[in-house]
Amino acid sequence: MEALVADKEEITWYLACRVDDVPTDGGACVLINGHQIAIFHFARRGEWYATDNECPHRQQMALARGMIGSLGDEPKVACPFHKKTFSLRTGQCLNDDGYQIMTFPVKVTDGNVYIGVE
C-alpha cells in the first residue's frame, strides 16, 4: 500500500525584531512583505505569538496595542478600540463568531524573534 503525503506549504522564517523590541506582556508591530504583523510577548505564560495587526471589526491597524490576557486557558488579545477579543493561538474571535484573524508561528533564537510565513 502506498502512503499518501499531503502537500504542505513551506514556511519561510523572517527576522522580525529583537526580543527587547517587544514590551513584556505586550505587543509590537512589524512589517513583513507589506503585511502588518503584531508580535506579542506573553511573558506571564512564557510564550510568544504573532497575528494580523488589523482588527477585522473596523479594519483598524491596532491589535499590537491591544491588551493580552487569558480566557480560561486560552491566550487572547483585545482590540483597544472596540474590545473584540481574539485567540492568540487560532485567531478566532472569542466574543463574535463573525470575525477571525491570521496567526503566524514564532520562534525566538539568540535574542531574535522570527515570524514564519507560508
Secondary structure, DSSP 8 states (H G I E B T S, - for coil): -----------EEEEEEEGGGS-TTEEEEEEETTEEEEEEEETTTTEEEEEESEETTTTEE-GGGSEEEEETTEEEEE-TTT--EEETTT-BBSS-TT-B--EE-EEEETTEEEEEE-
